[in-house]
Every structure is written in C-alpha cells, then in structure tokens.
C-alpha cells in the first residue's frame, strides 16, 4: 500500500536537508567571524550582519510563530 503523502514527504525531507546544509554553512561562517579580520571591520560589515540578522529573525519568527506570526 502506498501512502498518499509519499511525494509530499519526499519533498519535505529534501527541503529539510537543504535547510540543514544552509544552517551548517552559516554556523561555520559565524564560527569564523564571517571571515572578517577584527582590524578590517567597517560599517559595511555591520550593515551586512544587520541584514542577515533581520532575515534570520523573520525566519525564526515564522518557524516559531513569534513576532508578526504569533497567533
């Protein structure tokens, strides 16, 4: 007997694997201080991190039903 959601489950697991890969890459980049040398940090780096932080906050709010996604 074939489950009716086999295709959806396979697609879900594919997306989950993609997210896991992205999270691992982000963690690695963060561990390396986003490849920025302390002596070379400038406001452009701060702006980049602010943008990344904003996007991650949006993702977390959606995933955890917080912020504008709170019920």
N, CA, C and O atoms as a Maestro MAE file, in Angstrom:
{
 s_m_m2io_version
 :::
 2.0.0
}

f_m_ct {
 s_m_title
 :::
 protein
 m_atom[284] {
  # First column is atom index #
  i_m_mmod_type
  r_m_x_coord
  r_m_y_coord
  r_m_z_coord
  i_m_residue_number
  s_m_chain_name
  s_m_pdb_residue_name
  s_m_pdb_atom_name
  i_m_atomic_number
  :::
  1 25 0.849 -1.182 0.000 1 A "UNK " " N  " 7
  2 3 0.000 0.000 0.000 1 A "UNK " " CA " 6
  3 2 0.893 1.244 0.000 1 A "UNK " " C  " 6
  4 15 1.829 1.345 0.793 1 A "UNK " " O  " 8
  5 25 0.597 2.173 -0.884 2 A "UNK " " N  " 7
  6 3 1.359 3.414 -0.984 2 A "UNK " " CA " 6
  7 2 0.641 4.506 -0.205 2 A "UNK " " C  " 6
  8 15 -0.566 4.704 -0.342 2 A "UNK " " O  " 8
  9 25 1.398 5.195 0.599 3 A "UNK " " N  " 7
  10 3 0.803 6.317 1.335 3 A "UNK " " CA " 6
  11 2 0.529 7.449 0.356 3 A "UNK " " C  " 6
  12 15 1.268 7.647 -0.608 3 A "UNK " " O  " 8
  13 25 -0.533 8.180 0.617 4 A "UNK " " N  " 7
  14 3 -0.919 9.254 -0.300 4 A "UNK " " CA " 6
  15 2 0.007 10.457 -0.210 4 A "UNK " " C  " 6
  16 15 0.006 11.305 -1.102 4 A "UNK " " O  " 8
  17 25 0.790 10.540 0.845 5 A "UNK " " N  " 7
  18 3 1.659 11.712 1.004 5 A "UNK " " CA " 6
  19 2 3.131 11.406 0.741 5 A "UNK " " C  " 6
  20 15 3.998 12.175 1.155 5 A "UNK " " O  " 8
  21 25 3.427 10.314 0.071 6 A "UNK " " N  " 7
  22 3 4.829 9.943 -0.178 6 A "UNK " " CA " 6
  23 2 5.598 11.042 -0.905 6 A "UNK " " C  " 6
  24 15 6.737 11.343 -0.548 6 A "UNK " " O  " 8
  25 25 4.982 11.641 -1.922 7 A "UNK " " N  " 7
  26 3 5.662 12.693 -2.676 7 A "UNK " " CA " 6
  27 2 5.869 13.933 -1.814 7 A "UNK " " C  " 6
  28 15 6.927 14.561 -1.860 7 A "UNK " " O  " 8
  29 25 4.861 14.279 -1.036 8 A "UNK " " N  " 7
  30 3 4.982 15.437 -0.144 8 A "UNK " " CA " 6
  31 2 6.059 15.185 0.907 8 A "UNK " " C  " 6
  32 15 6.849 16.077 1.215 8 A "UNK " " O  " 8
  33 25 6.090 13.982 1.454 9 A "UNK " " N  " 7
  34 3 7.098 13.643 2.455 9 A "UNK " " CA " 6
  35 2 8.497 13.707 1.861 9 A "UNK " " C  " 6
  36 15 9.416 14.220 2.499 9 A "UNK " " O  " 8
  37 25 8.671 13.197 0.658 10 A "UNK " " N  " 7
  38 3 9.981 13.245 -0.002 10 A "UNK " " CA " 6
  39 2 10.403 14.688 -0.253 10 A "UNK " " C  " 6
  40 15 11.563 15.040 -0.041 10 A "UNK " " O  " 8
  41 25 9.473 15.523 -0.701 11 A "UNK " " N  " 7
  42 3 9.782 16.938 -0.938 11 A "UNK " " CA " 6
  43 2 10.118 17.643 0.366 11 A "UNK " " C  " 6
  44 15 11.030 18.468 0.415 11 A "UNK " " O  " 8
  45 25 9.380 17.319 1.423 12 A "UNK " " N  " 7
  46 3 9.640 17.893 2.744 12 A "UNK " " CA " 6
  47 2 11.049 17.544 3.211 12 A "UNK " " C  " 6
  48 15 11.783 18.415 3.677 12 A "UNK " " O  " 8
  49 25 11.423 16.286 3.090 13 A "UNK " " N  " 7
  50 3 12.741 15.843 3.537 13 A "UNK " " CA " 6
  51 2 13.850 16.480 2.702 13 A "UNK " " C  " 6
  52 15 14.925 16.775 3.224 13 A "UNK " " O  " 8
  53 25 13.600 16.693 1.418 14 A "UNK " " N  " 7
  54 3 14.571 17.378 0.563 14 A "UNK " " CA " 6
  55 2 14.770 18.806 1.043 14 A "UNK " " C  " 6
  56 15 15.905 19.266 1.165 14 A "UNK " " O  " 8
  57 25 13.676 19.514 1.317 15 A "UNK " " N  " 7
  58 3 13.773 20.899 1.805 15 A "UNK " " CA " 6
  59 2 14.450 20.950 3.162 15 A "UNK " " C  " 6
  60 15 15.250 21.849 3.423 15 A "UNK " " O  " 8
  61 25 14.136 19.987 4.035 16 A "UNK " " N  " 7
  62 3 14.763 19.948 5.357 16 A "UNK " " CA " 6
  63 2 16.265 19.776 5.220 16 A "UNK " " C  " 6
  64 15 17.033 20.438 5.919 16 A "UNK " " O  " 8
  65 25 16.690 18.899 4.331 17 A "UNK " " N  " 7
  66 3 18.125 18.685 4.105 17 A "UNK " " CA " 6
  67 2 18.788 19.959 3.588 17 A "UNK " " C  " 6
  68 15 19.908 20.282 3.982 17 A "UNK " " O  " 8
  69 25 18.095 20.682 2.706 18 A "UNK " " N  " 7
  70 3 18.629 21.954 2.209 18 A "UNK " " CA " 6
  71 2 18.812 22.948 3.352 18 A "UNK " " C  " 6
  72 15 19.838 23.620 3.443 18 A "UNK " " O  " 8
  73 25 17.811 23.033 4.218 19 A "UNK " " N  " 7
  74 3 17.886 23.945 5.366 19 A "UNK " " CA " 6
  75 2 19.017 23.531 6.293 19 A "UNK " " C  " 6
  76 15 19.780 24.380 6.751 19 A "UNK " " O  " 8
  77 25 19.136 22.236 6.577 20 A "UNK " " N  " 7
  78 3 20.215 21.752 7.445 20 A "UNK " " CA " 6
  79 2 21.583 22.131 6.884 20 A "UNK " " C  " 6
  80 15 22.476 22.528 7.633 20 A "UNK " " O  " 8
  81 25 21.747 22.009 5.573 21 A "UNK " " N  " 7
  82 3 23.009 22.376 4.928 21 A "UNK " " CA " 6
  83 2 23.275 23.868 5.065 21 A "UNK " " C  " 6
  84 15 24.392 24.276 5.385 21 A "UNK " " O  " 8
  85 25 22.254 24.679 4.823 22 A "UNK " " N  " 7
  86 3 22.423 26.131 4.952 22 A "UNK " " CA " 6
  87 2 22.757 26.528 6.382 22 A "UNK " " C  " 6
  88 15 23.614 27.383 6.607 22 A "UNK " " O  " 8
  89 25 22.084 25.911 7.353 23 A "UNK " " N  " 7
  90 3 22.359 26.222 8.758 23 A "UNK " " CA " 6
  91 2 23.789 25.858 9.138 23 A "UNK " " C  " 6
  92 15 24.460 26.608 9.847 23 A "UNK " " O  " 8
  93 25 24.249 24.708 8.666 24 A "UNK " " N  " 7
  94 3 25.625 24.288 8.959 24 A "UNK " " CA " 6
  95 2 26.628 25.263 8.344 24 A "UNK " " C  " 6
  96 15 27.628 25.607 8.975 24 A "UNK " " O  " 8
  97 25 26.365 25.706 7.117 25 A "UNK " " N  " 7
  98 3 27.258 26.672 6.468 25 A "UNK " " CA " 6
  99 2 27.263 27.999 7.223 25 A "UNK " " C  " 6
  100 15 28.321 28.593 7.431 25 A "UNK " " O  " 8
  101 25 26.088 28.461 7.630 26 A "UNK " " N  " 7
  102 3 26.018 29.713 8.391 26 A "UNK " " CA " 6
  103 2 26.754 29.598 9.721 26 A "UNK " " C  " 6
  104 15 27.462 30.520 10.124 26 A "UNK " " O  " 8
  105 25 26.585 28.460 10.404 27 A "UNK " " N  " 7
  106 3 27.271 28.274 11.680 27 A "UNK " " CA " 6
  107 2 28.775 28.285 11.484 27 A "UNK " " C  " 6
  108 15 29.503 28.894 12.268 27 A "UNK " " O  " 8
  109 25 29.240 27.619 10.450 28 A "UNK " " N  " 7
  110 3 30.673 27.598 10.158 28 A "UNK " " CA " 6
  111 2 31.187 28.999 9.857 28 A "UNK " " C  " 6
  112 15 32.249 29.389 10.344 28 A "UNK " " O  " 8
  113 25 30.448 29.752 9.065 29 A "UNK " " N  " 7
  114 3 30.849 31.119 8.744 29 A "UNK " " CA " 6
  115 2 30.854 31.997 9.988 29 A "UNK " " C  " 6
  116 15 31.748 32.825 10.160 29 A "UNK " " O  " 8
  117 25 29.868 31.824 10.849 30 A "UNK " " N  " 7
  118 3 29.814 32.575 12.104 30 A "UNK " " CA " 6
  119 2 30.991 32.215 13.005 30 A "UNK " " C  " 6
  120 15 31.594 33.087 13.632 30 A "UNK " " O  " 8
  121 25 31.313 30.921 13.064 31 A "UNK " " N  " 7
  122 3 32.458 30.479 13.872 31 A "UNK " " CA " 6
  123 2 33.749 31.148 13.418 31 A "UNK " " C  " 6
  124 15 34.669 31.344 14.213 31 A "UNK " " O  " 8
  125 25 33.811 31.496 12.142 32 A "UNK " " N  " 7
  126 3 34.990 32.167 11.577 32 A "UNK " " CA " 6
  127 2 34.786 33.683 11.502 32 A "UNK " " C  " 6
  128 15 35.459 34.373 10.736 32 A "UNK " " O  " 8
  129 25 33.845 34.192 12.311 33 A "UNK " " N  " 7
  130 3 33.566 35.637 12.373 33 A "UNK " " CA " 6
  131 2 33.252 36.212 10.999 33 A "UNK " " C  " 6
  132 15 33.655 37.324 10.657 33 A "UNK " " O  " 8
  133 25 32.520 35.420 10.226 34 A "UNK " " N  " 7
  134 3 32.108 35.828 8.881 34 A "UNK " " CA " 6
  135 2 33.301 36.243 8.028 34 A "UNK " " C  " 6
  136 15 33.211 37.130 7.179 34 A "UNK " " O  " 8
  137 25 34.418 35.572 8.283 35 A "UNK " " N  " 7
  138 3 35.673 35.759 7.535 35 A "UNK " " CA " 6
  139 2 36.156 37.208 7.553 35 A "UNK " " C  " 6
  140 15 36.791 37.678 6.609 35 A "UNK " " O  " 8
  141 25 35.845 37.902 8.641 36 A "UNK " " N  " 7
  142 3 36.275 39.297 8.778 36 A "UNK " " CA " 6
  143 2 37.362 39.389 9.843 36 A "UNK " " C  " 6
  144 15 37.205 38.874 10.950 36 A "UNK " " O  " 8
  145 25 38.441 40.034 9.505 37 A "UNK " " N  " 7
  146 3 39.519 40.273 10.454 37 A "UNK " " CA " 6
  147 2 39.130 41.445 11.349 37 A "UNK " " C  " 6
  148 15 38.631 42.453 10.849 37 A "UNK " " O  " 8
  149 25 39.345 41.338 12.659 38 A "UNK " " N  " 7
  150 3 38.991 42.442 13.559 38 A "UNK " " CA " 6
  151 2 39.592 43.781 13.133 38 A "UNK " " C  " 6
  152 15 38.971 44.826 13.325 38 A "UNK " " O  " 8
  153 25 40.777 43.759 12.566 39 A "UNK " " N  " 7
  154 3 41.421 45.003 12.141 39 A "UNK " " CA " 6
  155 2 40.787 45.598 10.889 39 A "UNK " " C  " 6
  156 15 40.990 46.775 10.589 39 A "UNK " " O  " 8
  157 25 40.024 44.797 10.162 40 A "UNK " " N  " 7
  158 3 39.440 45.256 8.901 40 A "UNK " " CA " 6
  159 2 37.945 45.561 8.983 40 A "UNK " " C  " 6
  160 15 37.338 45.953 7.987 40 A "UNK " " O  " 8
  161 25 37.345 45.382 10.168 41 A "UNK " " N  " 7
  162 3 35.902 45.597 10.318 41 A "UNK " " CA " 6
  163 2 35.554 47.055 10.033 41 A "UNK " " C  " 6
  164 15 36.208 47.974 10.524 41 A "UNK " " O  " 8
  165 25 34.502 47.246 9.222 42 A "UNK " " N  " 7
  166 3 33.992 48.593 8.968 42 A "UNK " " CA " 6
  167 2 32.463 48.531 8.989 42 A "UNK " " C  " 6
  168 15 31.876 47.460 9.149 42 A "UNK " " O  " 8
  169 25 31.832 49.689 8.826 43 A "UNK " " N  " 7
  170 3 30.380 49.762 8.942 43 A "UNK " " CA " 6
  171 2 29.665 48.947 7.868 43 A "UNK " " C  " 6
  172 15 28.514 48.558 8.064 43 A "UNK " " O  " 8
  173 25 30.302 48.686 6.769 44 A "UNK " " N  " 7
  174 3 29.707 47.814 5.758 44 A "UNK " " CA " 6
  175 2 29.490 46.411 6.295 44 A "UNK " " C  " 6
  176 15 28.468 45.782 6.021 44 A "UNK " " O  " 8
  177 25 30.471 45.919 7.071 45 A "UNK " " N  " 7
  178 3 30.325 44.601 7.698 45 A "UNK " " CA " 6
  179 2 29.143 44.608 8.667 45 A "UNK " " C  " 6
  180 15 28.351 43.666 8.709 45 A "UNK " " O  " 8
  181 25 29.039 45.683 9.440 46 A "UNK " " N  " 7
  182 3 27.941 45.799 10.408 46 A "UNK " " CA " 6
  183 2 26.602 45.787 9.675 46 A "UNK " " C  " 6
  184 15 25.662 45.117 10.102 46 A "UNK " " O  " 8
  185 25 26.519 46.522 8.581 47 A "UNK " " N  " 7
  186 3 25.287 46.547 7.793 47 A "UNK " " CA " 6
  187 2 24.943 45.189 7.221 47 A "UNK " " C  " 6
  188 15 23.779 44.786 7.217 47 A "UNK " " O  " 8
  189 25 25.949 44.484 6.739 48 A "UNK " " N  " 7
  190 3 25.716 43.136 6.205 48 A "UNK " " CA " 6
  191 2 25.162 42.216 7.285 48 A "UNK " " C  " 6
  192 15 24.202 41.481 7.054 48 A "UNK " " O  " 8
  193 25 25.780 42.262 8.476 49 A "UNK " " N  " 7
  194 3 25.305 41.409 9.570 49 A "UNK " " CA " 6
  195 2 23.916 41.822 10.034 49 A "UNK " " C  " 6
  196 15 23.106 40.971 10.400 49 A "UNK " " O  " 8
  197 25 23.634 43.121 10.021 50 A "UNK " " N  " 7
  198 3 22.294 43.586 10.400 50 A "UNK " " CA " 6
  199 2 21.250 43.032 9.436 50 A "UNK " " C  " 6
  200 15 20.169 42.623 9.857 50 A "UNK " " O  " 8
  201 25 21.569 43.019 8.157 51 A "UNK " " N  " 7
  202 3 20.648 42.491 7.153 51 A "UNK " " CA " 6
  203 2 20.449 40.990 7.334 51 A "UNK " " C  " 6
  204 15 19.323 40.494 7.274 51 A "UNK " " O  " 8
  205 25 21.537 40.277 7.552 52 A "UNK " " N  " 7
  206 3 21.453 38.831 7.792 52 A "UNK " " CA " 6
  207 2 20.631 38.561 9.048 52 A "UNK " " C  " 6
  208 15 19.775 37.676 9.057 52 A "UNK " " O  " 8
  209 25 20.892 39.327 10.109 53 A "UNK " " N  " 7
  210 3 20.158 39.169 11.362 53 A "UNK " " CA " 6
  211 2 18.665 39.416 11.165 53 A "UNK " " C  " 6
  212 15 17.834 38.677 11.694 53 A "UNK " " O  " 8
  213 25 18.330 40.449 10.408 54 A "UNK " " N  " 7
  214 3 16.922 40.758 10.129 54 A "UNK " " CA " 6
  215 2 16.255 39.597 9.400 54 A "UNK " " C  " 6
  216 15 15.141 39.201 9.742 54 A "UNK " " O  " 8
  217 25 16.933 39.057 8.402 55 A "UNK " " N  " 7
  218 3 16.372 37.928 7.651 55 A "UNK " " CA " 6
  219 2 16.222 36.690 8.523 55 A "UNK " " C  " 6
  220 15 15.220 35.981 8.428 55 A "UNK " " O  " 8
  221 25 17.204 36.425 9.366 56 A "UNK " " N  " 7
  222 3 17.116 35.269 10.265 56 A "UNK " " CA " 6
  223 2 16.012 35.460 11.296 56 A "UNK " " C  " 6
  224 15 15.331 34.500 11.658 56 A "UNK " " O  " 8
  225 25 15.826 36.696 11.777 57 A "UNK " " N  " 7
  226 3 14.745 36.975 12.729 57 A "UNK " " CA " 6
  227 2 13.404 36.674 12.072 57 A "UNK " " C  " 6
  228 15 12.532 36.061 12.687 57 A "UNK " " O  " 8
  229 25 13.240 37.102 10.830 58 A "UNK " " N  " 7
  230 3 11.999 36.835 10.090 58 A "UNK " " CA " 6
  231 2 11.765 35.322 9.979 58 A "UNK " " C  " 6
  232 15 10.649 34.843 10.182 58 A "UNK " " O  " 8
  233 25 12.812 34.590 9.661 59 A "UNK " " N  " 7
  234 3 12.706 33.133 9.539 59 A "UNK " " CA " 6
  235 2 12.348 32.506 10.883 59 A "UNK " " C  " 6
  236 15 11.469 31.648 10.954 59 A "UNK " " O  " 8
  237 25 13.025 32.934 11.947 60 A "UNK " " N  " 7
  238 3 12.740 32.384 13.280 60 A "UNK " " CA " 6
  239 2 11.328 32.736 13.736 60 A "UNK " " C  " 6
  240 15 10.626 31.895 14.297 60 A "UNK " " O  " 8
  241 25 10.914 33.978 13.496 61 A "UNK " " N  " 7
  242 3 9.553 34.367 13.869 61 A "UNK " " CA " 6
  243 2 8.532 33.475 13.168 61 A "UNK " " C  " 6
  244 15 7.551 33.045 13.774 61 A "UNK " " O  " 8
  245 25 8.771 33.207 11.905 62 A "UNK " " N  " 7
  246 3 7.847 32.351 11.153 62 A "UNK " " CA " 6
  247 2 7.883 30.918 11.670 62 A "UNK " " C  " 6
  248 15 6.837 30.300 11.869 62 A "UNK " " O  " 8
  249 25 9.080 30.392 11.886 63 A "UNK " " N  " 7
  250 3 9.221 28.998 12.327 63 A "UNK " " CA " 6
  251 2 8.635 28.771 13.718 63 A "UNK " " C  " 6
  252 15 8.043 27.726 13.985 63 A "UNK " " O  " 8
  253 25 8.804 29.765 14.609 64 A "UNK " " N  " 7
  254 3 8.359 29.613 15.993 64 A "UNK " " CA " 6
  255 2 7.060 30.352 16.281 64 A "UNK " " C  " 6
  256 15 6.638 30.449 17.434 64 A "UNK " " O  " 8
  257 25 6.427 30.872 15.237 65 A "UNK " " N  " 7
  258 3 5.173 31.615 15.351 65 A "UNK " " CA " 6
  259 2 5.293 32.729 16.389 65 A "UNK " " C  " 6
  260 15 4.497 32.835 17.323 65 A "UNK " " O  " 8
  261 25 6.314 33.549 16.187 66 A "UNK " " N  " 7
  262 3 6.556 34.694 17.060 66 A "UNK " " CA " 6
  263 2 6.445 35.967 16.227 66 A "UNK " " C  " 6
  264 15 6.247 35.911 15.014 66 A "UNK " " O  " 8
  265 25 6.574 37.122 16.895 67 A "UNK " " N  " 7
  266 3 6.526 38.389 16.175 67 A "UNK " " CA " 6
  267 2 5.223 38.514 15.405 67 A "UNK " " C  " 6
  268 15 4.151 38.232 15.941 67 A "UNK " " O  " 8
  269 25 5.311 38.936 14.148 68 A "UNK " " N  " 7
  270 3 4.097 39.133 13.351 68 A "UNK " " CA " 6
  271 2 3.379 37.824 13.035 68 A "UNK " " C  " 6
  272 15 2.234 37.835 12.583 68 A "UNK " " O  " 8
  273 25 4.048 36.703 13.270 69 A "UNK " " N  " 7
  274 3 3.436 35.400 13.002 69 A "UNK " " CA " 6
  275 2 2.777 34.798 14.242 69 A "UNK " " C  " 6
  276 15 2.197 33.714 14.173 69 A "UNK " " O  " 8
  277 25 2.863 35.497 15.373 70 A "UNK " " N  " 7
  278 3 2.263 34.989 16.611 70 A "UNK " " CA " 6
  279 2 0.748 34.906 16.442 70 A "UNK " " C  " 6
  280 15 0.117 35.764 15.825 70 A "UNK " " O  " 8
  281 25 0.210 33.871 16.999 71 A "UNK " " N  " 7
  282 3 -1.251 33.697 16.892 71 A "UNK " " CA " 6
  283 2 -1.953 34.292 18.080 71 A "UNK " " C  " 6
  284 15 -3.180 34.239 18.161 71 A "UNK " " O  " 8
  :::
 }
 m_bond[283] {
  # First column is bond index #
  i_m_from
  i_m_to
  i_m_order
  :::
  1 1 2 1
  2 2 3 1
  3 3 4 2
  4 3 5 1
  5 5 6 1
  6 6 7 1
  7 7 8 2
  8 7 9 1
  9 9 10 1
  10 10 11 1
  11 11 12 2
  12 11 13 1
  13 13 14 1
  14 14 15 1
  15 15 16 2
  16 15 17 1
  17 17 18 1
  18 18 19 1
  19 19 20 2
  20 19 21 1
  21 21 22 1
  22 22 23 1
  23 23 24 2
  24 23 25 1
  25 25 26 1
  26 26 27 1
  27 27 28 2
  28 27 29 1
  29 29 30 1
  30 30 31 1
  31 31 32 2
  32 31 33 1
  33 33 34 1
  34 34 35 1
  35 35 36 2
  36 35 37 1
  37 37 38 1
  38 38 39 1
  39 39 40 2
  40 39 41 1
  41 41 42 1
  42 42 43 1
  43 43 44 2
  44 43 45 1
  45 45 46 1
  46 46 47 1
  47 47 48 2
  48 47 49 1
  49 49 50 1
  50 50 51 1
  51 51 52 2
  52 51 53 1
  53 53 54 1
  54 54 55 1
  55 55 56 2
  56 55 57 1
  57 57 58 1
  58 58 59 1
  59 59 60 2
  60 59 61 1
  61 61 62 1
  62 62 63 1
  63 63 64 2
  64 63 65 1
  65 65 66 1
  66 66 67 1
  67 67 68 2
  68 67 69 1
  69 69 70 1
  70 70 71 1
  71 71 72 2
  72 71 73 1
  73 73 74 1
  74 74 75 1
  75 75 76 2
  76 75 77 1
  77 77 78 1
  78 78 79 1
  79 79 80 2
  80 79 81 1
  81 81 82 1
  82 82 83 1
  83 83 84 2
  84 83 85 1
  85 85 86 1
  86 86 87 1
  87 87 88 2
  88 87 89 1
  89 89 90 1
  90 90 91 1
  91 91 92 2
  92 91 93 1
  93 93 94 1
  94 94 95 1
  95 95 96 2
  96 95 97 1
  97 97 98 1
  98 98 99 1
  99 99 100 2
  100 99 101 1
  101 101 102 1
  102 102 103 1
  103 103 104 2
  104 103 105 1
  105 105 106 1
  106 106 107 1
  107 107 108 2
  108 107 109 1
  109 109 110 1
  110 110 111 1
  111 111 112 2
  112 111 113 1
  113 113 114 1
  114 114 115 1
  115 115 116 2
  116 115 117 1
  117 117 118 1
  118 118 119 1
  119 119 120 2
  120 119 121 1
  121 121 122 1
  122 122 123 1
  123 123 124 2
  124 123 125 1
  125 125 126 1
  126 126 127 1
  127 127 128 2
  128 127 129 1
  129 129 130 1
  130 130 131 1
  131 131 132 2
  132 131 133 1
  133 133 134 1
  134 134 135 1
  135 135 136 2
  136 135 137 1
  137 137 138 1
  138 138 139 1
  139 139 140 2
  140 139 141 1
  141 141 142 1
  142 142 143 1
  143 143 144 2
  144 143 145 1
  145 145 146 1
  146 146 147 1
  147 147 148 2
  148 147 149 1
  149 149 150 1
  150 150 151 1
  151 151 152 2
  152 151 153 1
  153 153 154 1
  154 154 155 1
  155 155 156 2
  156 155 157 1
  157 157 158 1
  158 158 159 1
  159 159 160 2
  160 159 161 1
  161 161 162 1
  162 162 163 1
  163 163 164 2
  164 163 165 1
  165 165 166 1
  166 166 167 1
  167 167 168 2
  168 167 169 1
  169 169 170 1
  170 170 171 1
  171 171 172 2
  172 171 173 1
  173 173 174 1
  174 174 175 1
  175 175 176 2
  176 175 177 1
  177 177 178 1
  178 178 179 1
  179 179 180 2
  180 179 181 1
  181 181 182 1
  182 182 183 1
  183 183 184 2
  184 183 185 1
  185 185 186 1
  186 186 187 1
  187 187 188 2
  188 187 189 1
  189 189 190 1
  190 190 191 1
  191 191 192 2
  192 191 193 1
  193 193 194 1
  194 194 195 1
  195 195 196 2
  196 195 197 1
  197 197 198 1
  198 198 199 1
  199 199 200 2
  200 199 201 1
  201 201 202 1
  202 202 203 1
  203 203 204 2
  204 203 205 1
  205 205 206 1
  206 206 207 1
  207 207 208 2
  208 207 209 1
  209 209 210 1
  210 210 211 1
  211 211 212 2
  212 211 213 1
  213 213 214 1
  214 214 215 1
  215 215 216 2
  216 215 217 1
  217 217 218 1
  218 218 219 1
  219 219 220 2
  220 219 221 1
  221 221 222 1
  222 222 223 1
  223 223 224 2
  224 223 225 1
  225 225 226 1
  226 226 227 1
  227 227 228 2
  228 227 229 1
  229 229 230 1
  230 230 231 1
  231 231 232 2
  232 231 233 1
  233 233 234 1
  234 234 235 1
  235 235 236 2
  236 235 237 1
  237 237 238 1
  238 238 239 1
  239 239 240 2
  240 239 241 1
  241 241 242 1
  242 242 243 1
  243 243 244 2
  244 243 245 1
  245 245 246 1
  246 246 247 1
  247 247 248 2
  248 247 249 1
  249 249 250 1
  250 250 251 1
  251 251 252 2
  252 251 253 1
  253 253 254 1
  254 254 255 1
  255 255 256 2
  256 255 257 1
  257 257 258 1
  258 258 259 1
  259 259 260 2
  260 259 261 1
  261 261 262 1
  262 262 263 1
  263 263 264 2
  264 263 265 1
  265 265 266 1
  266 266 267 1
  267 267 268 2
  268 267 269 1
  269 269 270 1
  270 270 271 1
  271 271 272 2
  272 271 273 1
  273 273 274 1
  274 274 275 1
  275 275 276 2
  276 275 277 1
  277 277 278 1
  278 278 279 1
  279 279 280 2
  280 279 281 1
  281 281 282 1
  282 282 283 1
  283 283 284 2
  :::
 }
}
